């Protein structure tokens, strides 16, 4: 028996958002350590797109849990939340 196509689509969209969060995290680390030039047009464009897509999600989490000692934990919380949601969807619906 196959998986409902709508459940599959939702799970794939969650995977896409998780990938975007991971790429955003790695890119920000590379820019912070000076490995990647933040002013390069391609890097700047990718960073702007990721910020526009992910900032609404991160800002809601930042409203609940502020940065602790200058460290923003919102990407980590978003990853845990999305993985929990994904596993709950698969367990209860699929």
N, C-alpha and C positions, 0 to 999 in steps of 0.2 A: 504494500500500500504506500502510495507516495505522499509527499507533504503538500499541504494546501499551498497553492501558488502565492496567495496573499501573505501567508506566514513566511514563505521563502523570501518574498520581496522585502518584507519588513526586516528580516534577519540580515539580508544583504545590505540594506540601507544602514543598519546599525554597524555592520562591519566597515562600511565606507566611512562613517563618522569616526569610528575607532581608529582607522588608518589615518584620517586627517588629523586627529588629536596627536597621534604618535609622530607624524611628520612635522607638525607644528612644534612639538616638544624638542625633537632632534634639531630642527632648524634653529630654534631659539638658542639651544646650547652651542651650536656651531657658531652662531653670530656672537654670542657672549664671549666665547674664548678666542675670537678673532680668526677662526679657521675659514670662515666664509665671510666675504665682504658684504655687509648689509646694504651697501649702496649700489651693488651690481644690479642692473635693471631686471634680470631674470629672478634673482633672489628677492629683490624688493617686491616684484609682482606676485610671486608665490606667497610671500609673507603677508601681503595685503589681502589676497584672496582668502587665505586661511584665517586671518584675523576677522574678516567680514563674516565668514561662515561660522566660526567657532565662538566669537566674542559674545553673542547673545546667550549661548549656553554657559560659558564661563562666568559671565557677569551675574547670572542668577545664583550660581554656586558661591561666587565671591560675596554676594549679599548675605548668604547664610553663614559662611565660614571665611572670615578675613585672612589675609596673609599672616603667617606666624613667623616672627623674626625675619621678615623680608622675603620669606619663601611662599610662593603661591602654590597651594595644594589643589587648586580647582581642576587642573587636568587629571590628576590622579583620582579625584573623587568622581569626575565625569567618566573616566574609564571604568572604575568599579561599578558605578551606577548603570552604565550601558551594558556591561557584561552581565550584571544581575538581571536586567530587563531582558536581554537576549536569551539567557538560560531559562528564565521564567516563561517566556513565550514558547520556547521549544518544549519545555516540560509540560505545560498546562494546555497548550493549544495544538501543537503538532502531534 
